[in-house]
Amino acid sequence: SRCVDYLSKLPVVNTNQIALAGHSRNGKTALIAAAMDQRISAVISSSSGAGGACPWRFFSETQFGEGIELITRTFPDWLHPRLRFFAGREHKLPIDQPELIACIAPRACLISSALNDNVESLWAIEQTYYSARRVYALLGKIGQLYLRYRPGGHETRAEDIESYLDWLDAVFERAPFTFADVITFPTYELWEK
């Protein structure tokens, strides 16, 4: 938000086209920032894992993933210390990641997940997407929420960054964008709109 404050004062910045992107831990941060600051018009969350676009309830140590117990033990400074109380009791959380993404609606949101990423589950990401999509549909902006599958693991490739920029050009109506032109993968539908 402080960066947006600064950008808003620059005459060369179009304040209606401020986007935020992040990968991994920064993907978690990007979602939280977009949910809290309405001035962010578009957000890209890349491989944000549990606590990002991946719901705690559907992806934890019991599913061989990064859950509350692991993340609060390994990275205690990332999240609020009280989150640790929900380790093993994820079903008791008052909210989860679909609600976080619903707070971003009706603004543009791209959830990008790698097919072989060990810090998130494609199935869990899809559950977040389909849950949050109901809010976008209610607001008449279903075309503003996107789910992108990319080949590979947790890394971000140059091709991924290029496709993110192309997506932002389309969201801000600066250039046409055809999802099939960005990436082709024989077995999976890589873009869900």
Buried (B, 14 or more C-beta within 10 A) or exposed (E): EEEBEEBEEEEEEEEEEBBBBBBBBBBBBBBBBBBEBEBBBBBBBBBBBBBBBBBBBBBBBEEEBBBBBBBBEEEEEEBEEEBBEBBEEBEEBEEBBBBBBBBBBBBBBBBBBBBEBEBBBBEBBBBBBEBBBEBBEEEEBBEBBBBBBBBBEBEBEEEBBEBBBBBBEBBBEEEEBEBEEBBEEEEEEBBBE
